[in-house]
Amino acid sequence: MLSKLDLDYLRSVQNLSLKHLGLTKSNPSVACLIVDFTKDSKGKVISFGLTNIDGNPHAELTALKKIKKNNKNKNLTAYVSLEPCYKENLNSCSKLLHQYNIKRIVIDSLDPNNFIYRKGFLFLKYQNHKVVLNNKNSKFKEINKFFYINKLKSRPYITLKLALSKNGYSKDKNKKNITSKSTQNYMHHLRLKHDAIAVGYNTLITDNPKLTCRLQGINKKLKKIVFVKKKISNKTNNTNLINTIHVSDTNNLKDNLFRQLSILNINSLLIEGGISTFKLFLKYKIFDEVYLTLSKKIIHNVNSKYRFNFRLIKNLKEISNNFYGKDQIIVYKNTDV
Ligand SMILES: NC(=O)c1ccc[n+]([C@@H]2O[C@H](COP(=O)([O-])OP(=O)(O)OC[C@H]3O[C@@H](n4cnc5c(N)ncnc54)[C@H](OP(=O)(O)O)[C@@H]3O)[C@@H](O)[C@H]2O)c1
């Protein structure tokens, strides 16, 4: 049974796990707290760990390495956001928790990965640890949604993003940004969470975008992709650092895209326009989420092909709608995937 205190510690673990989100490659971002209840019924946090940058070592190993190994006479609980891993003939987090005599293990979520699912949980139970699961209030699936889709659906997570003026234009003829600096900063946080970023060919040629994650103190290397309709010469501006993916307005689009992303080892992709690219992926429903950033700016004298028709998204489920300064950020979810 989970007590209110357990739920409080689990909430801390969920929040801690956000710290390395987007930095753990194909591994989920997990956190672990080691709490000592020997002398204090409210417990005292004696160690914590996060999945390390690039995915290894795991959170439990980092947390355990900071404490003494012999805890036979102690009443220690490990709070973990994901079921500890278990591998038959190898070292694993479940075995470590056993070796360190952690009496009780409170787990926010079982592992959706078929090879791991319930193995750590059962190993610890058979070794007579108290193991408790937080199925009801688990936040792991929401926090590590990319990992969930990768493991359960064997495909990458796709996010579409488009910035629009108040009157629906996606392009400013003066090449000015449509949304504010703070909205762009928010979008860099979105970039941070993804493996790769993509734009359409026209955007690459007209804007020459950096396609980087520019957040202070963060060193995130995003893979860069340009979508092209036909073969382009290698001499084309800027393309040598960028992977090219061929897209066509056909039913094969999804399979071709997923195959090419898998070759590039990409588990999550942020597609940042322009409007032709955005509409193409919307048409074939190749996305998990759509981010629309709406500014208060009115744009005139731009070709009407750059104007977005909001009817195209009328059937999508809105999951959040917030103002960031003057701009509005609306997030929609694809409920069909
Ligand atoms: N508001 C935003 O969030 C946002 C984001 C990114 C960009 N933008 C703006 O949107 C504008 C570009 O949008 P867009 O809809 O025109 O295009 P896009 O979506 O960036 O790129 C797709 C278009 O590129 C062209 N293309 C693809 N492969 C090609 C190839 N091999 N050779 C030549 N052309 C090729 C095609 O144009 P055709 O269909 O005409 O052949 C295709 O429709 C830029 O000016 C940029 O400033 C806005």
The ligand as a Tripos MOL2 file, in Angstrom:
@<TRIPOS>MOLECULE
LIG
   48    52     1     0     0
SMALL
NO_CHARGES

@<TRIPOS>ATOM
      1 N1          5.5300   30.1150  -39.2780 N.am      1 LIG1
      2 C1          6.3340   29.1210  -39.0950 C.2       1 LIG1
      3 O1          6.2880   28.4210  -38.0770 O.2       1 LIG1
      4 C2          7.3600   28.8120  -40.1550 C.ar      1 LIG1
      5 C3          8.2280   27.7290  -39.9740 C.ar      1 LIG1
      6 C4          9.1340   27.4470  -40.9670 C.ar      1 LIG1
      7 C5          9.1700   28.2420  -42.1050 C.ar      1 LIG1
      8 N2          8.3340   29.2810  -42.2330 N.ar      1 LIG1
      9 C6          8.3420   30.1010  -43.4860 C.3       1 LIG1
     10 O2          7.7050   29.3430  -44.4760 O.3       1 LIG1
     11 C7          8.3320   29.5260  -45.7260 C.3       1 LIG1
     12 C8          8.4710   28.2060  -46.4570 C.3       1 LIG1
     13 O3          7.2700   27.4780  -46.4000 O.3       1 LIG1
     14 P1          6.7840   26.6250  -47.6380 P.3       1 LIG1
     15 O4          5.4340   26.1410  -47.3120 O.co2     1 LIG1
     16 O5          6.9730   27.4250  -48.9000 O.co2     1 LIG1
     17 O6          7.8330   25.4310  -47.7730 O.3       1 LIG1
     18 P2          8.4250   24.3310  -46.7890 P.3       1 LIG1
     19 O7          7.3240   23.6280  -46.1050 O.co2     1 LIG1
     20 O8          9.5020   24.9330  -45.9790 O.co2     1 LIG1
     21 O9          9.1260   23.3620  -47.8390 O.3       1 LIG1
     22 C9          8.3510   22.4910  -48.6450 C.3       1 LIG1
     23 C10         8.3810   22.9630  -50.0640 C.3       1 LIG1
     24 O10         9.7160   22.9630  -50.5690 O.3       1 LIG1
     25 C11         9.6990   22.7760  -51.9680 C.3       1 LIG1
     26 N3         10.6490   21.7070  -52.3080 N.ar      1 LIG1
     27 C12        10.7650   20.4930  -51.7310 C.ar      1 LIG1
     28 N4         11.7440   19.7830  -52.2870 N.ar      1 LIG1
     29 C13        12.2870   20.5650  -53.2340 C.ar      1 LIG1
     30 C14        13.3550   20.4020  -54.1490 C.ar      1 LIG1
     31 N5         14.0820   19.2970  -54.1840 N.pl3     1 LIG1
     32 N6         13.6350   21.4200  -54.9980 N.ar      1 LIG1
     33 C15        12.9160   22.5610  -54.9480 C.ar      1 LIG1
     34 N7         11.8810   22.7720  -54.0980 N.ar      1 LIG1
     35 C16        11.5890   21.8010  -53.2690 C.ar      1 LIG1
     36 C17         8.2900   22.3790  -52.3280 C.3       1 LIG1
     37 O11         7.6800   23.5330  -52.8870 O.3       1 LIG1
     38 P3          6.5960   23.4260  -54.0610 P.3       1 LIG1
     39 O12         5.4720   22.6410  -53.4490 O.co2     1 LIG1
     40 O13         6.2550   24.8420  -54.3600 O.co2     1 LIG1
     41 O14         7.2860   22.6930  -55.1650 O.co2     1 LIG1
     42 C18         7.6740   22.0120  -51.0050 C.3       1 LIG1
     43 O15         6.3010   22.2060  -50.9290 O.3       1 LIG1
     44 C19         9.6520   30.1690  -45.4510 C.3       1 LIG1
     45 O16         9.6840   31.4080  -46.0910 O.3       1 LIG1
     46 C20         9.7460   30.3410  -43.9560 C.3       1 LIG1
     47 O17        10.1450   31.6250  -43.5860 O.3       1 LIG1
     48 C21         7.4190   29.5740  -41.3000 C.ar      1 LIG1
@<TRIPOS>BOND
     1     1     2 1
     2     2     3 2
     3     2     4 1
     4     4     5 ar
     5     4    48 ar
     6     5     6 ar
     7     6     7 ar
     8     7     8 ar
     9     8     9 1
    10     8    48 ar
    11     9    10 1
    12     9    46 1
    13    10    11 1
    14    11    12 1
    15    11    44 1
    16    12    13 1
    17    13    14 1
    18    14    15 2
    19    14    16 1
    20    14    17 1
    21    17    18 1
    22    18    19 2
    23    18    20 1
    24    18    21 1
    25    21    22 1
    26    22    23 1
    27    23    24 1
    28    23    42 1
    29    24    25 1
    30    25    26 1
    31    25    36 1
    32    26    27 ar
    33    26    35 ar
    34    27    28 ar
    35    28    29 ar
    36    29    30 ar
    37    29    35 ar
    38    30    31 1
    39    30    32 ar
    40    32    33 ar
    41    33    34 ar
    42    34    35 ar
    43    36    37 1
    44    36    42 1
    45    37    38 1
    46    38    39 2
    47    38    40 1
    48    38    41 1
    49    42    43 1
    50    44    45 1
    51    44    46 1
    52    46    47 1
@<TRIPOS>SUBSTRUCTURE
     1 LIG1         1 GROUP 0 **** ****
